[in-house]
Amino acid sequence: ADERAYDLWLASAEQAKLLVVELAAVAGAAFTERVDGHEVPRGGPQRWRHPAAGELRFARAVLELPATDAQELVVFLPADEATEDALIRLRRAATGTLRAVN
């Protein structure tokens, strides 16, 4: 749903309104309140704030899978050299274990 909503924001406001109406009928008032307070993402690189690495900038690439799957793979790539360097430093500092992130 997040990717569909993101694509609709990039398309037309009318399509986004239709999606909100469609989902509000199923999800109810709690959904409508959250959507009304949600800021529409801007185009271009996304900025993330990492506690150790600081600001990271990512370009969003969508890789389409076969049409029969009705899915796509979204990949975030470093949008600049500073982000790429920060990711390399983070990988080197990693302990090799996975952890849950909320």
C-alpha positions in Angstrom: 0.0 0.0 0.0 2.9 2.4 0.7 4.4 2.0 -2.7 1.0 2.4 -4.4 0.3 5.6 -2.3 3.8 6.9 -3.1 3.2 6.4 -6.9 -0.2 8.1 -6.7 1.3 11.1 -4.9 3.7 11.4 -7.8 0.9 11.1 -10.3 -2.2 13.2 -9.8 -3.9 14.6 -6.7 -7.2 13.2 -8.0 -5.9 9.7 -8.1 -4.6 10.1 -4.6 -8.0 11.2 -3.4 -9.6 8.2 -5.0 -7.1 5.9 -3.1 -7.8 7.6 0.2 -11.6 7.2 -0.3 -11.1 3.5 -1.3 -9.0 2.8 1.8 -11.0 4.9 4.2 -14.1 2.8 3.5 -12.2 -0.3 4.6 -9.9 1.1 7.3 -12.2 3.6 9.0 -11.6 6.8 10.9 -8.2 5.9 12.3 -6.8 5.6 8.8 -8.5 8.9 7.7 -7.0 10.8 10.6 -3.5 9.5 9.9 -3.7 10.2 6.2 -5.0 13.8 6.8 -2.0 14.4 9.0 0.6 12.8 6.6 2.9 15.0 4.6 3.3 14.1 0.9 6.9 13.1 0.1 8.7 15.3 -2.3 10.4 13.9 -5.4 14.1 13.5 -5.7 16.5 11.9 -3.2 15.1 10.8 0.2 17.0 12.0 3.2 17.4 9.7 6.2 19.0 10.6 9.5 21.1 7.7 10.9 22.1 7.9 14.6 25.8 7.1 13.8 26.3 8.2 10.2 24.2 11.4 10.2 22.3 12.4 7.0 22.1 9.9 4.3 20.6 10.6 0.8 19.0 7.8 -1.3 17.7 7.6 -4.8 14.7 5.4 -5.2 14.8 2.8 -8.1 11.8 0.6 -8.9 12.6 -2.7 -10.6 9.5 -4.3 -12.1 9.0 -8.0 -11.9 7.1 -10.1 -14.4 3.5 -8.7 -14.9 2.1 -12.0 -13.6 3.6 -11.3 -10.2 1.9 -7.9 -9.9 4.9 -6.8 -7.7 7.9 -4.6 -7.9 11.1 -4.4 -6.1 12.1 -1.0 -4.6 15.8 -0.4 -4.2 17.4 2.6 -2.4 20.8 3.5 -3.8 23.2 6.1 -2.4 22.4 9.4 -4.1 25.8 11.0 -3.5 29.4 10.1 -2.6 29.1 11.1 1.0 26.2 8.6 1.5 28.2 5.9 -0.2 31.2 6.5 2.0 29.0 6.5 5.1 27.5 3.2 4.1 30.9 1.7 3.6 31.9 2.9 7.1 28.8 1.4 8.6 29.3 -1.9 7.0 32.9 -2.1 8.2 31.8 -1.3 11.8 29.0 -3.9 11.7 29.3 -6.7 14.1 27.9 -9.2 11.7 24.6 -9.8 13.5 21.1 -8.7 12.5 18.9 -6.7 14.9 15.2 -5.8 14.8 14.4 -2.2 14.0 11.0 -0.6 14.8 
